[in-house]
Amino acid sequence: MTRLDRRERQRIIFEALSQGKIGSQHDVVRILAKAGFRVTQATASRDLEELGAVRGKGVDGRTIYSVPEPGRGLIDDLTLGISESQRLLVIKTPPGAAQLIAGRIDRTKVLGVVGTIAGDDTIFVACEKEASVRAIKEKLKGLVAGDAQPRSGTRTRKRFS
Protein backbone atom coordinates (compact mmCIF):
# COMPACT_ATOMS: atom_id res chain seq x y z
CA MET A 1 0.00 0.00 0.00
CA THR A 2 1.32 3.45 -0.86
CA ARG A 3 1.68 6.45 1.41
CA LEU A 4 -1.26 8.05 -0.44
CA ASP A 5 -3.40 4.99 0.33
CA ARG A 6 -2.52 5.30 4.01
CA ARG A 7 -3.31 9.01 4.01
CA GLU A 8 -6.69 8.43 2.31
CA ARG A 9 -7.47 5.53 4.66
CA GLN A 10 -6.73 7.66 7.69
CA ARG A 11 -8.79 10.54 6.29
CA ILE A 12 -11.78 8.17 6.05
CA ILE A 13 -11.16 6.91 9.58
CA PHE A 14 -10.83 10.45 10.94
CA GLU A 15 -14.12 11.45 9.33
CA ALA A 16 -15.85 8.43 10.90
CA LEU A 17 -14.25 9.25 14.27
CA SER A 18 -15.59 12.81 14.05
CA GLN A 19 -19.08 11.43 13.54
CA GLY A 20 -18.81 8.97 16.46
CA LYS A 21 -19.19 5.95 14.17
CA ILE A 22 -16.27 3.87 15.45
CA GLY A 23 -16.71 1.70 18.52
CA SER A 24 -14.16 -1.00 17.66
CA GLN A 25 -11.34 -1.89 15.31
CA HIS A 26 -13.81 -4.12 13.50
CA ASP A 27 -15.85 -0.98 12.72
CA VAL A 28 -12.74 0.54 11.13
CA VAL A 29 -12.19 -2.56 8.98
CA ARG A 30 -15.86 -2.49 7.91
CA ILE A 31 -15.89 1.25 7.11
CA LEU A 32 -12.68 0.97 5.10
CA ALA A 33 -14.02 -2.07 3.21
CA LYS A 34 -17.03 0.02 2.11
CA ALA A 35 -14.54 2.60 0.81
CA GLY A 36 -12.64 -0.07 -1.14
CA PHE A 37 -9.74 -0.72 1.27
CA ARG A 38 -9.05 -4.24 2.45
CA VAL A 39 -7.18 -4.02 5.76
CA THR A 40 -6.48 -6.28 8.69
CA GLN A 41 -7.40 -5.51 12.29
CA ALA A 42 -3.69 -4.87 12.94
CA THR A 43 -3.69 -2.14 10.27
CA ALA A 44 -6.87 -0.65 11.73
CA SER A 45 -5.25 -0.63 15.17
CA ARG A 46 -2.10 1.04 13.83
CA ASP A 47 -4.16 3.69 11.98
CA LEU A 48 -6.19 4.47 15.11
CA GLU A 49 -2.99 4.84 17.12
CA GLU A 50 -1.34 7.07 14.52
CA LEU A 51 -4.42 9.29 14.51
CA GLY A 52 -4.28 9.51 18.31
CA ALA A 53 -7.70 7.90 18.74
CA VAL A 54 -8.72 6.78 22.21
CA ARG A 55 -11.63 4.76 23.53
CA GLY A 56 -14.13 6.42 25.76
CA LYS A 57 -17.83 6.65 26.46
CA GLY A 58 -20.12 8.40 23.99
CA VAL A 59 -23.04 10.56 25.09
CA ASP A 60 -25.28 7.50 24.87
CA GLY A 61 -22.94 5.51 27.15
CA ARG A 62 -21.59 3.16 24.49
CA THR A 63 -17.86 2.79 23.91
CA ILE A 64 -16.55 4.84 20.98
CA TYR A 65 -13.19 5.94 19.66
CA SER A 66 -12.53 9.67 19.40
CA VAL A 67 -9.62 12.00 18.72
CA PRO A 68 -8.67 14.78 21.15
CA GLU A 69 -8.78 18.30 19.74
CA PRO A 70 -5.56 19.27 17.93
CA GLY A 71 -3.23 21.37 20.04
CA ARG A 72 -4.66 20.14 23.34
CA GLY A 73 -2.47 18.30 25.82
CA LEU A 74 -2.74 14.53 25.46
CA ILE A 75 -2.06 13.88 29.14
CA ASP A 76 -4.29 16.74 30.36
CA ASP A 77 -7.19 15.76 28.09
CA LEU A 78 -7.07 12.02 28.59
CA THR A 79 -6.17 11.51 32.22
CA LEU A 80 -8.25 11.36 35.34
CA GLY A 81 -5.26 11.98 37.58
CA ILE A 82 -1.51 11.70 38.05
CA SER A 83 0.06 10.61 41.34
CA GLU A 84 3.71 10.73 42.32
CA SER A 85 5.51 8.11 44.38
CA GLN A 86 9.28 8.35 44.73
CA ARG A 87 10.62 7.60 41.19
CA LEU A 88 7.22 6.64 39.78
CA LEU A 89 4.32 8.49 38.19
CA VAL A 90 0.96 6.71 38.23
CA ILE A 91 -1.41 7.99 35.55
CA LYS A 92 -5.11 7.05 35.69
CA THR A 93 -7.00 7.17 32.38
CA PRO A 94 -10.44 6.33 31.07
CA PRO A 95 -10.80 2.63 30.15
CA GLY A 96 -8.81 1.76 27.03
CA ALA A 97 -6.68 4.94 26.90
CA ALA A 98 -3.65 3.81 28.93
CA GLN A 99 -1.85 1.91 26.18
CA LEU A 100 -2.23 4.78 23.69
CA ILE A 101 -0.82 7.32 26.13
CA ALA A 102 2.01 5.04 27.30
CA GLY A 103 2.96 4.35 23.69
CA ARG A 104 3.07 8.08 22.98
CA ILE A 105 5.27 8.65 26.04
CA ASP A 106 7.62 5.84 24.94
CA ARG A 107 7.90 7.15 21.36
CA THR A 108 8.54 10.70 22.56
CA LYS A 109 11.54 9.58 24.61
CA VAL A 110 11.24 12.20 27.35
CA LEU A 111 14.57 12.76 29.08
CA GLY A 112 14.48 11.08 32.50
CA VAL A 113 11.78 8.52 31.67
CA VAL A 114 13.14 4.99 31.91
CA GLY A 115 9.98 3.34 30.59
CA THR A 116 6.26 2.77 30.98
CA ILE A 117 3.93 -0.09 31.85
CA ALA A 118 0.29 0.23 30.80
CA GLY A 119 -2.81 -1.69 31.66
CA ASP A 120 -6.30 -0.75 30.53
CA ASP A 121 -6.71 2.41 32.60
CA THR A 122 -3.44 2.83 34.53
CA ILE A 123 0.11 3.69 33.47
CA PHE A 124 3.27 3.43 35.57
CA VAL A 125 6.00 5.80 34.37
CA ALA A 126 9.42 4.92 35.79
CA CYS A 127 11.71 7.95 36.21
CA GLU A 128 15.51 7.82 36.45
CA LYS A 129 15.74 10.14 39.47
CA GLU A 130 13.31 10.92 42.25
CA ALA A 131 14.24 14.61 42.02
CA SER A 132 13.00 14.82 38.41
CA VAL A 133 9.53 13.30 38.88
CA ARG A 134 7.67 16.64 39.10
CA ALA A 135 9.52 18.08 36.08
CA ILE A 136 8.73 14.96 34.03
CA LYS A 137 5.08 15.20 35.07
CA GLU A 138 4.92 18.75 33.66
CA LYS A 139 6.70 17.70 30.45
CA LEU A 140 4.22 14.88 29.94
CA LYS A 141 1.30 17.30 30.36
CA GLY A 142 2.71 19.24 27.39
CA LEU A 143 2.56 16.30 24.97
CA VAL A 144 0.07 16.97 22.19
CA ALA A 145 -2.14 14.32 20.66
CA GLY A 146 -0.55 13.13 17.44
CA ASP A 147 2.88 14.64 18.16
CA ALA A 148 5.87 12.40 17.64
CA GLN A 149 8.19 14.96 19.23
CA PRO A 150 8.22 16.44 22.74
CA ARG A 151 7.17 20.06 23.24
CA SER A 152 8.54 23.03 25.12
CA GLY A 153 12.02 22.19 26.28
CA THR A 154 11.66 18.42 26.53
CA ARG A 155 14.84 16.79 25.29
CA THR A 156 15.11 13.29 23.92
CA ARG A 157 17.54 10.60 25.04
CA LYS A 158 19.72 8.67 22.67
CA ARG A 159 18.38 5.26 21.75
CA PHE A 160 20.81 2.38 22.12
CA SER A 161 20.53 -0.70 19.93
Helices and strands as residue ranges (DSSP letters): H 3-18, H 25-34, H 41-51, E 54-57, E 63-66, H 74-78, E 81-85, E 88-92, H 98-108, E 113-118, E 122-127, G 130-132, H 133-141
